[in-house]
């Protein structure tokens, strides 16, 4: 079985805060709750209540087998998170009738939902999780789970931004027949005049069995994999792909070579959005990035690598710009680590300013990256705009430790002070994996400095600098003794920035940020955080807060009026910024038990003792 995990499909979106800011007001909102507390107890009943020939956006919010007929367009179907909101059914055989979710309508948007067909627990046959038959459909942060014909991407222009797809046979397809195991796509372009095709951009392909990238269902079948990481499940025209499955040495000799113009045609947004239909759709709320769902998916399907005990059988690689080590760049040292590494490998980086963009792929765990100090051993790069692509240092591998290293994104350094419009998302670090620690490291940028996306992370005695949302994502992290520097004067005009934008999605989500025994300083006003998701959770504990902290302390942002689900708290903080007299009234007061559970390293992030298993 292969699995396609996408950070973006076709086009990378900018940071969520850079999405279209057009105002979206639903004509009406319909609530679905199977417990009976809302308008309807089933999704289908809610869909059936939409007036025929509807022409105003209707928001269906979710807390069975579903079909949306062509007379009911302009529907926005929203769940509370793909882990918590699942539409599932078990039906198969007639592929046109067995789909769990069938869409026969134009102008449709779905967000934060999993579509699943459970039929193939025994015998395997056609059993789509979703069938999309019409034009202008968009799926955000959603998942599609099945075995055969999982996603029936039949006809029309469709945009999948943040998605996870699981299957084994022809599981992204536009065909009328099934197939045998081992094919990701089966695309059905029938003639040269047709404009259809599949473009898979900036994704990851993983799994537990061998698979072809695709097989032709039509004589002009068109599929392009662009800048996609392919694991070794791929059987030995991709462009700029990486990973063990991306080796081209044994590909079929008839695979096409596209020139730059042809490639640009397919990977540009105009391939599906030539008339700008996506801008006419409501922006998904809450705004989040593709990575969060993708990484949840990876956590469920990727191998869990066990590293050697402490320093047993450890290896050391030396990086030195002057040429006195094995390698002169950090990336080459990482590339030399064997795939599915299980031996703790120490990469010792000699002092220097290493101007390179670095990524550690998922299949290279058990690495310790060590410098001399964060002030004289620095990895820096200058890239910005597309938040999922621009990080100076990107970590996909679990079981990782770094110490005495500086990570810097210089993209916004030349921004004229006060010219906020020219500042773009530009992470210094993007971490998307579990069991990761940083000691005495520095992270420096302006916007989105530390993309703390997913997994359990420990930061000790680190320095983090930025202006807006500069610690953000859905990570489960403790920041122990860290110095937070809000450089918000770059915005000009006294505009306040935001330290955190944490993305906890539900009460079952264990993520959150805890700042313990550190300090907050800066050059301009800053909020402690704003809610990036409905259940956002941040705690400042025994932290020294300077007068840069705005009196309100927190911002509910897009969840004004829904603050009861947000967990923002401060305990035993000191300094002029710790004055609680003007704080927002909805700031939480945690019980002693809750506070202990969140601020204790062992109960919040280290239940299985992974920190002690890392090398000293």
N, C-alpha and C positions, 0 to 999 in steps of 0.2 A: 504494500500500500504506500502510495506517495502522498505528500501533503504540500500544498502550495500556500505559503504564508506571505502576504503582501504588505509592504510598507506603503505602496502606492500602486495603483493600476492605471496605466497610461500616463498620468501626469502627477508630479509631486505638488502637493499644496504647500503653501507657505505655512508658517506657524499659525495655529488656530486663531490667534488674536489678529492675524492679518487677513482673515477671511473677509468676504464681502460684508460690509457693515450695513447693508440695506435693512430697513426695518421690515420685519415679518410679523404680521398680526393674523392669526388664523381666524377664518370666518366663524369657526366653532371648534370646540375641543370635546372629544368623546373619550371617556375613561373606561378601560377594560380591567377587571379584576376578578379572577376566578373564585375568590372568596365571597363575592357578592356585594362588595362595598361600593361599587361604582355603577356607571350606566349599564354596562353589559358584563356578562360573565364569560363570553367567548369572543374571539377576534372576529369570526365570521358574522356574528350578530351585529357587531359594531359596523363592519363593512356594509352589511345589508341595509343599515339605517341611513347611509349616505344617499341623498336625493339622486335620482336618475339625471343624467346629463349635467352633473355638477360642474360648476366653473369657478368655484372659490376653494382655496386650500382648506382642507379639513384635517385637523391634527388628531390622530388616534393614538392615545397613550396607553401602554400596556403595563400592567403590574404583575391542537386540533387541526384538521385539514382546512385550508383557507383558499378562497378564490376571489379575485377582484375582477369583475366584469368590465367591459369596455365603456359602459354608460357611467361609471363612477370614477372619473379621473380627478386629479388634484388632491391626492391623498398623501399625507405624511404619517407614516406608521413608525412610532417610536417606542422602544422598550426602555428598561431601566438598567441596561447593561447586558451584553451578550452572554455573560455567565449566569445571569439571573432571569432573563426573559427568553424562553425557548418555545418556538412553535414546532411541534413534532407530530408525526403521524407515521403509520406503518402500512404502506400500500405499494403495489408493484405490478408488473406485467405489461399493462398497456401504458406506454411511456407518456402518452398525451393526457392520461386521466389519473395517473398515480402520484403526481407531484404533491408534496406536502403543501407547497405554496405556489399558486398559479396566478400570473399577472397578465391580464389581457387589456390593460389600460395604459394610455399615454400619461405623461406627467405624474410620476410617482417617486416618492422618496422614502427609504427605510433607514433607520439608524438604531444601533445598540440592540440587535436581535440575533438570535441563532435560529436558523431554519434547518430542520433535521428530519431525515427519513430513516426510520428504525427497522425497515422491513428485512434487510439482509442479515439478520442475526444468524440465520441458518443457511438456506440456499441463496445463491446470488443471482439476481436478475435486475431488470431496469427498475430503478426506484429513486427518482429525482427528489432532492430536497426543495428545489425551486425551479420554476419554469417561467422565463421572461419572454413574452411574445410581442411586446409593443415598444414604442419609441420613448425616449427621454425618461429613462429610469436610472435612478442613482441609489446605491447602497453604501452606507457609511458605517464603519466599525461594526460590521456584521459578520456572521460565520455561516458556512454552508457545510453540512456534515452528512455524508452518505457513503455508499460503496461504488455503485455503478450509476453513471449518468447523474452525478450529484447536482451539477448546475447546468440546466438546459438553457443555454444562452441563445435562444432561437433567432430572433430578428429584432432590428431596431438598434438605436444608439444607447449604450449603457456605460456607466462610469462606476467602477468599484473602488472606492477610496477607503482604505482600511478594511481588509477582509482576510478571512481564513477559509480555505477550501480543503476538504478532506475526501478522498475517494481512492479507487483502485483502477477502474476501467472507464475510459472515456468520460472523466468526471468534470471536464469543462467542454461543452460540445454544442453544436447546432445541427443535429442530425435526427433521423427518425428510426435508427436502428441502434442496438447496443453493440457490444464488442467483447473481446477477451481481456483478461487482466493485463495491466501494465501500460496504460496510455493516459497521459494527463489531458491532452486536448484531442478533439476530433472536429475540425472546423470545416464548414460546408460551403465555401464560396463556389458558386456554380459556373460563373463566367467572368471574363476580364472586365466587363462593364460594372459588375457589382462592387460596392465600396466596403463590404464587410470584411472582418478579420479580427483576430485576437492580438492584442499587444500587452505583454506582461513586463512591467517595468519596476525595477528596484524591489524584487521579491526574494524569497528564499524557498527552495524546494528541498524538502527533507522527507523521511519516511522509513519504512521497515521492509521494503521489497523493491526489486528492480522495476524501472518504469521508463517508457519512451516519453519524450517531450510531446509527441503527438503523432497522429496518423491522418491521412487525407480522407475526408468524407466527400469532398467535391473536387473536381479536376483542377480548380484554381485555389485550393485551400491555402490560407494565409495566416501564419502564426509567427510572431516575433518575440523572442525573449531578449530583453535589453537590461544590462547592468543587474543581472540576477545571480544570486549565489546558489550554486547547484551542488548538493551533496553527492556522495557516491552511489545514490540510488538510481541515477540516470544511466541508462544503457550507453556503454561506449560505442531562419538565419538568426544563431544567437549572436549578440553584439556586446562586447566588453563585459562578458559574464565572468564569474570567478568560482572557485571551489573545485573539488576533485571531479565533479561531474561535468565541468565545463571544458575538459580537455577535448580538443577538436581533432586529435590525431586519427581517430577511427570513426569520424562522422561519415554519413552517406555522402558520396561525392557529388550528388545533385543538389545539395543544400545551397540556397541562393546567397550571393554576395551583393548586398545593397550598397549603392553609392550614397553619398551624403544627402543628396536631395530626396532620394527614396526613403532613407532612414528618418529624416526630419519630418517627412509627411506623416509617418506612422506614429512617432513618439510625441509629436506636438499635440497640444490640446485640441486643435482644429480637426483632428481625425474624427472625434466624436462630437465636437462642440462648435462646429463652424458657424452656426447661427446663434450661439450664445445661450442655449437653452438652460444650461446649468446655473447661470446667474439669475434666471427667473425663478428658480426653486428656492424654498426657504433654506436658510443655513441650519444644519443640524445643531440641536442644542441638547446637551452641552457640547461645546466645541472641544474636540480632542484630536489627537494625532493618530495616524495609522499605526504607529508603533505599539501603542498600548495593547490593542487587541492582538496584534501580531505576536507580541511577546507573551501574552497569556497563552496563546496557542502553542508557542514553542515550549513553554513550560510543561505542557501536557504531553507533547509528542517527542521531544528531543531526548537523546540519551542522557542519563545522569552519570557523569564521569566521576569515578572515585580516584583521588590522587594518592600517591605514595605517602606514607606516614612521615610527617615533619620533613627532615632533611635526608631521609633514607633514599639512596640512589639518586640524589639530586644532581642536576647538571648546571653549569654556569656558562653563560655566553656574555662576552664583553663587547660593548659598543663604544667606539672612540672615534670622534671626528678626525683626529690626527692620524688615524690608520694604525694605532697600536693595539687594536683589538681584532676580534674575528670579523666585525662588521663596522661600517661607518654610519649606518642609519638604523634607527630603531625598527622600522618596518621590515628590513631584511633580516634582522635578528628574529623577529616574530615569525616570519615566513619560514625560517629554518627549523622551527619547532614541529615535530611530527604531528600529523593529524590524529585526533583522538588520543592525544598525549595523556599519560597517566603518571608521569614522573615530575615532581615539582622542579621546574626549570627557572633558574634565576638569571634574569637579563640585567646585567650591571651596566648602567649608562654613565660614562665618564662626564665630568662637567663640560657644558657647552650649550649653545643655542641651536637645537635641532629643528630646522625649518622643514617640516614634513607633515603630511596628513597620515595618521596612523589608525589602523583598524585591526582588532584581534577577532578572527572569526569564531563561530560557535564551536568548531571542532578542535580548538587549541586551548583547552583549559590548563589549570595547574601551572600558572605563570606568576612569578614574582618580578615586578619591574622596580628596580631600585636605582636612584640617583644619589648625588652627593648632598644636595639640598635643593629646596624648591626655588631658591633665588639664583642658583648658578647651573642648574640642570633643567632646561626648559624645552618642552616640545611645543612648537607654535606653528600656526598656519592662519591664513586670512581668507575665510570663505563665509558666505552668508546668504540669506534669502530663503532657501529651502531647508527647513530645520532638520529634516531627516537625512540630509546629505552633507551638511556643512560643518559638522563637528570636527574639531582638530583631532580628537582621540575618541574612537568609537569602540566600545567593548560589547561583544556578543557572547563571550565565553564565560562560563561560571568558574568558581574556584580561582579567583584572581586577587592579588595583593599588590599594592603600589606604595612606595614610601620615598620621601625626599625628592619629589618630582614636581615641576611646575607645568601646568597645561594652560595654554593661552590661545585665544582666537583674536587676531588683530584686525578683523574685518572692519569694525566700527571705529578704529583708532583715529582715523582722519576726519571723522565727522565733526563739522563745525558746531561748537556748543550752541545749543538752542535750536539747531536744525533737526528736530526729532524725526521729521518725515524721511530722512535719509538713513536712519538706523534700522537695521534688519536683524532678524533672529540669527545668532551666530554662536552656537555652543562651543565651549572649550572641551567639554566632556559629554558624551552620551553613553550611559550605561544601561544595558537592557538584559542583564543576566543576574543570577542568584549567587549568593555567597561571595561577596566582593568587599574588599576593605581598602581604605586609603589612610596613610599615616603621614602627617607633616607634609602634605601636598598643597599646592596652590591651584586655584581655578579662576581664570581672569578673562572677562569679556564684558559686554554691555547688556545685551538682551539674551535671555535664555542660556546663561553661562553654564549651568550644570543641569543637564537633562537627566534627571534621576528617574528613569522611566519605570523600571520593573525589577522586582527581586529584593532580596534582603541585603542591605549595605551598611557598612560601618565606616564613619569618617572620624578620625581622631587628630586633634591639633592641626586642622587644616585652615586655609585662608581662602575665602570665596568672595569674589568681587563682581558687582554688576549693578544694573539700574532697574530693569523691569523683568519680573518673573524669573529671577536669576537662579532659583532652585525650584525646579518644576517637574511634574510628571506623576506617575502612579507608584513610585517606589515605597518600600517599607524600610525606613532608614533612621539611624541615630547619628546625630552630629555632636560628638563629645569634645568639649573644649575648643570649638572652632570659632574663628573670628570672621564675622560677616561684615563686609564693607559695602555700603550702599553709595555708589558713585552717581547719584541721581541728579547732581547739578548739571550733568551733560544735557538734560532735557530742557533746561532753561525755564524762566518764568515761574520758578517755585513749584513746578509740577512734581507731584509725589510719584515714587516708584513702588515696586512690590518685591519683597524678598522671596516669598513662596507663592506658588500656584499649584497646590497639591490636588491630585486627581483620584481620590478614593470614590468608587462608583456605587457602593451599596453597603448595607450593614454587615454583609458577609465578607466584604473585602477587608483584608487584614492590613492594608497599606496605611502609611502615614509618615509624617516627619516629626522627629523629636530632637529639639536643640537643648543640650544640657551643659551647664557650667561653662558657657562661652561668652561671647560679647557681640554686640551690634554697634557699629560705628558708621560714619559716612560723611558725605559732603552735601547732602540734600535730604529733603523729607522722604520718608519711606513707610509704607504699611508693612506690618509683619506678614501679611498674606492676603490673598483673595481666592475665592472659591473657584477652582477649576472644574470641579465636579460637585454634584449635589451633596455628597457625603465627605467632602474635603476634611482632612484631619491634620492639625498642626499643634504641637505643644512646645512652648518655651519654658524651660525649667532651670531655675537658679542661674539665669543669664543676665549679664549686665547690659542694660539698654540705654544708649546715649540719647540725647535730646533730638536726634534725627527721626525717631519713631513718632509718627503723627498721633495726636491724642486719642483718636478713635481706635487706633490699633489695627483694625481688620476691615475688610471690604467683602460683602457677600456677592458683589459683582452681579452676575446674571441670575442669582438666586434670591434677589430681594423679595421678602415675603415668605421665603422657604427656609429661613435660617435654622429652624429646629433640627434639620438633618446635618448641619455643619458642626464639626467639633473643633473649635479654636479655644485654647486655654493657655493661661500663664500662671506659674506658681513660683513664689519666693524669688522673683526677679528683682534686680536692683538698678539704681541709676535713675536719672531724670526722665528717661523714656518709659519707666516702669510705673508711672502714676496711673492708677486705674480709674480715677474719678470721672474721666470723660470717655471711657471705653464704650464700644457698642454694647447695648443691653443684652444682646443674644450670645455674648461670649459664655462658654460653658464653664461650669464648676464641676470638676470631676471628683468622684469619690476617692477615698484613700486607696482602695483596691484598684480602681481604674488607673490612677496615677502611678502606682507601683508597677502595674503590668506594662504600662507604656514606657516608663523611664528606665526600667531595668533591662539591661542589654540581654540577659539570658532569657527573659520571658517574652520580650518583644521581637527580637530578631535572631536569637542564638539558641533556640530550643533544642536543636540537635547537636550543639557543640561545634559547629563548623569553624568558628573563630579560633578555637584552641587547636584545631587540626591544621591550620595554616602554619608555614614555617616562621620561625622567629626572625 
